[in-house]
């Protein structure tokens, strides 16, 4: 799976937020050794981004 550039181009939200969310999701997946990483040929960041863009995984910003 390639990085979902079409989804990124069409994204209307905050690019910084989605980038940080993808980074954190990728880190989570690496820590738990998610088997989906191997299925995606080790491309964990593109997998995390795809999960976010497809709303399989959601994120929220905590207000302090």
LUMKOL-464706 format. One record per residue: chain; x, y, z of N, C-alpha, C in turn. Coordinates in pm, whole numbers, padded with zeros to 5 digits, always signed. Example, Ala and Ser with C-alpha at 12.3 -4.5 7.8 and 13.67 -1.06 7.14 Angstrom:
// LUMKOL-464706
@chain: A; nx: +01319; ny: -00569; nz: +00780; cax: +01230; cay: -00450; caz: +00780; cx: +01320; cy: -00330; cz: +00780
@chain: A; nx: +01285; ny: -00225; nz: +00708; cax: +01367; cay: -00106; caz: +00714; cx: +01290; cy: +00003; cz: +00787
***
This chain:
// LUMKOL-464706
@chain: A; nx: +00085; ny: -00118; nz: +00000; cax: +00000; cay: +00000; caz: +00000; cx: +00090; cy: +00124; cz: +00000
@chain: A; nx: +00061; ny: +00212; nz: -00087; cax: +00133; cay: +00338; caz: -00093; cx: +00068; cy: +00438; cz: +00001
@chain: A; nx: +00140; ny: +00544; nz: +00032; cax: +00083; cay: +00648; caz: +00116; cx: -00037; cy: +00708; cz: +00043
@chain: A; nx: -00149; ny: +00725; nz: +00113; cax: -00273; cay: +00771; caz: +00049; cx: -00270; cy: +00921; cz: +00016
@chain: A; nx: -00194; ny: +00958; nz: -00087; cax: -00179; cay: +01099; caz: -00122; cx: -00309; cy: +01164; cz: -00167
@chain: A; nx: -00394; ny: +01088; nz: -00237; cax: -00522; cay: +01147; caz: -00281; cx: -00605; cy: +01189; cz: -00159
@chain: A; nx: -00603; ny: +01108; nz: -00055; cax: -00676; cay: +01142; caz: +00066; cx: -00617; cy: +01265; cz: +00134
@chain: A; nx: -00486; ny: +01276; nz: +00131; cax: -00419; cay: +01390; caz: +00192; cx: -00451; cy: +01519; cz: +00117
@chain: A; nx: -00453; ny: +01512; nz: -00015; cax: -00485; cay: +01629; caz: -00097; cx: -00629; cy: +01675; cz: -00073
@chain: A; nx: -00720; ny: +01580; nz: -00058; cax: -00861; cay: +01613; caz: -00036; cx: -00893; cy: +01649; cz: +00109
@chain: A; nx: -00800; ny: +01625; nz: +00200; cax: -00824; cay: +01647; caz: +00342; cx: -00845; cy: +01796; cz: +00369
@chain: A; nx: -00953; ny: +01828; nz: +00440; cax: -00986; cay: +01969; caz: +00466; cx: -00954; cy: +02011; cz: +00610
@chain: A; nx: -00909; ny: +01917; nz: +00691; cax: -00878; cay: +01948; caz: +00830; cx: -00737; cy: +02004; cz: +00844
@chain: A; nx: -00690; ny: +02003; nz: +00965; cax: -00557; cay: +02053; caz: +00999; cx: -00452; cy: +01947; cz: +00960
@chain: A; nx: -00366; ny: +01980; nz: +00866; cax: -00265; cay: +01887; caz: +00817; cx: -00168; cy: +01849; cz: +00928
@chain: A; nx: -00132; ny: +01944; nz: +01012; cax: -00040; cay: +01916; caz: +01122; cx: -00101; cy: +01810; cz: +01214
@chain: A; nx: -00228; ny: +01825; nz: +01249; cax: -00293; cay: +01730; caz: +01340; cx: -00297; cy: +01590; cz: +01281
@chain: A; nx: -00333; ny: +01576; nz: +01155; cax: -00342; cay: +01443; caz: +01095; cx: -00203; cy: +01381; cz: +01082
@chain: A; nx: -00101; ny: +01463; nz: +01059; cax: +00036; cay: +01414; caz: +01051; cx: +00082; cy: +01360; cz: +01185
@chain: A; nx: +00057; ny: +01435; nz: +01291; cax: +00094; cay: +01390; caz: +01426; cx: +00015; cy: +01265; cz: +01464
@chain: A; nx: -00113; ny: +01261; nz: +01429; cax: -00195; cay: +01144; caz: +01459; cx: -00143; cy: +01020; cz: +01387
@chain: A; nx: -00103; ny: +01035; nz: +01262; cax: -00048; cay: +00921; caz: +01186; cx: +00083; cy: +00874; cz: +01247
@chain: A; nx: +00166; ny: +00968; nz: +01289; cax: +00292; cay: +00935; caz: +01352; cx: +00269; cy: +00857; cz: +01482
@chain: A; nx: +00179; ny: +00904; nz: +01564; cax: +00150; cay: +00837; caz: +01691; cx: +00087; cy: +00700; cz: +01669
@chain: A; nx: -00001; ny: +00690; nz: +01571; cax: -00064; cay: +00561; caz: +01541; cx: +00041; cy: +00462; cz: +01491
@chain: A; nx: +00132; ny: +00508; nz: +01408; cax: +00239; cay: +00421; caz: +01359; cx: +00324; cy: +00371; cz: +01476
@chain: A; nx: +00355; ny: +00458; nz: +01569; cax: +00432; cay: +00421; caz: +01687; cx: +00357; cy: +00315; cz: +01769
@chain: A; nx: +00226; ny: +00336; nz: +01788; cax: +00146; cay: +00238; caz: +01862; cx: +00151; cy: +00101; cz: +01794
@chain: A; nx: +00135; ny: +00101; nz: +01664; cax: +00134; cay: -00025; caz: +01590; cx: +00267; cy: -00098; cz: +01599
@chain: A; nx: +00376; ny: -00022; nz: +01596; cax: +00509; cay: -00083; caz: +01609; cx: +00529; cy: -00141; cz: +01748
@chain: A; nx: +00482; ny: -00071; nz: +01850; cax: +00499; cay: -00117; caz: +01988; cx: +00427; cy: -00248; cz: +02014
@chain: A; nx: +00309; ny: -00266; nz: +01958; cax: +00232; cay: -00389; caz: +01982; cx: +00258; cy: -00495; cz: +01874
@chain: A; nx: +00348; ny: -00462; nz: +01781; cax: +00382; cay: -00554; caz: +01671; cx: +00257; cy: -00601; cz: +01597
@chain: A; nx: +00180; ny: -00505; nz: +01551; cax: +00056; cay: -00532; caz: +01478; cx: +00086; cy: -00615; cz: +01353
@chain: A; nx: +00016; ny: -00728; nz: +01336; cax: +00042; cay: -00812; caz: +01218; cx: +00008; cy: -00744; cz: +01085
@chain: A; nx: -00073; ny: -00640; nz: +01088; cax: -00106; cay: -00568; caz: +00965; cx: +00016; cy: -00501; cz: +00904
@chain: A; nx: +00119; ny: -00477; nz: +00985; cax: +00241; cay: -00414; caz: +00934; cx: +00307; cy: -00505; cz: +00831
@chain: A; nx: +00319; ny: -00633; nz: +00862; cax: +00380; cay: -00727; caz: +00767; cx: +00297; cy: -00740; cz: +00640
@chain: A; nx: +00165; ny: -00738; nz: +00657; cax: +00076; cay: -00747; caz: +00541; cx: +00092; cy: -00625; cz: +00450
@chain: A; nx: +00137; ny: -00515; nz: +00508; cax: +00156; cay: -00391; caz: +00434; cx: +00304; cy: -00370; cz: +00398
@chain: A; nx: +00379; ny: -00478; nz: +00395; cax: +00521; cay: -00477; caz: +00357; cx: +00604; cy: -00384; cz: +00445
@chain: A; nx: +00568; ny: -00370; nz: +00570; cax: +00645; cay: -00289; caz: +00664; cx: +00622; cy: -00139; cz: +00654
@chain: A; nx: +00529; ny: -00097; nz: +00572; cax: +00503; cay: +00047; caz: +00552; cx: +00402; cy: +00093; cz: +00657
@chain: A; nx: +00453; ny: +00113; nz: +00777; cax: +00366; cay: +00139; caz: +00891; cx: +00304; cy: +00278; cz: +00887
@chain: A; nx: +00374; ny: +00377; nz: +00838; cax: +00319; cay: +00513; caz: +00835; cx: +00204; cy: +00522; cz: +00734
@chain: A; nx: +00222; ny: +00461; nz: +00618; cax: +00113; cay: +00464; caz: +00520; cx: -00008; cy: +00387; cz: +00570
@chain: A; nx: +00015; ny: +00278; nz: +00644; cax: -00094; cay: +00202; caz: +00702; cx: -00168; cy: +00285; cz: +00807
@chain: A; nx: -00093; ny: +00353; nz: +00892; cax: -00154; cay: +00438; caz: +00994; cx: -00234; cy: +00551; cz: +00930
@chain: A; nx: -00180; ny: +00613; nz: +00826; cax: -00251; cay: +00721; caz: +00757; cx: -00379; cy: +00669; cz: +00694
@chain: A; nx: -00372; ny: +00552; nz: +00632; cax: -00491; cay: +00494; caz: +00569; cx: -00599; cy: +00465; cz: +00674
@chain: A; nx: -00559; ny: +00416; nz: +00790; cax: -00655; cay: +00391; caz: +00898; cx: -00722; cy: +00520; cz: +00943
@chain: A; nx: -00647; ny: +00628; nz: +00949; cax: -00704; cay: +00757; caz: +00990; cx: -00798; cy: +00812; cz: +00883
@chain: A; nx: -00757; ny: +00807; nz: +00757; cax: -00840; cay: +00862; caz: +00650; cx: -00968; cy: +00781; cz: +00628
@chain: A; nx: -00963; ny: +00651; nz: +00657; cax: -01082; cay: +00568; caz: +00641; cx: -01168; cy: +00562; cz: +00767
@chain: A; nx: -01127; ny: +00637; nz: +00868; cax: -01196; cay: +00642; caz: +00998; cx: -01201; cy: +00507; cz: +01069
@chain: A; nx: -01109; ny: +00418; nz: +01035; cax: -01094; cay: +00294; caz: +01110; cx: -01040; cy: +00325; cz: +01249
@chain: A; nx: -00957; ny: +00428; nz: +01255; cax: -00902; cay: +00478; caz: +01380; cx: -00930; cy: +00628; cz: +01384
@chain: A; nx: -00970; ny: +00678; nz: +01497; cax: -00997; cay: +00821; caz: +01512; cx: -00899; cy: +00880; cz: +01613
@chain: A; nx: -00888; ny: +01010; nz: +01609; cax: -00803; cay: +01079; caz: +01706; cx: -00879; cy: +01200; cz: +01758
@chain: A; nx: -00833; ny: +01247; nz: +01872; cax: -00893; cay: +01368; caz: +01929; cx: -00783; cy: +01450; cz: +01994
@chain: A; nx: -00804; ny: +01578; nz: +01998; cax: -00710; cay: +01671; caz: +02060; cx: -00763; cy: +01704; cz: +02200
@chain: A; nx: -00683; ny: +01676; nz: +02298; cax: -00723; cay: +01706; caz: +02434; cx: -00692; cy: +01852; cz: +02465
@chain: A; nx: -00792; ny: +01921; nz: +02518; cax: -00774; cay: +02060; caz: +02557; cx: -00723; cy: +02065; cz: +02700
@chain: A; nx: -00627; ny: +02151; nz: +02725; cax: -00572; cay: +02162; caz: +02862; cx: -00628; cy: +02280; cz: +02933
***
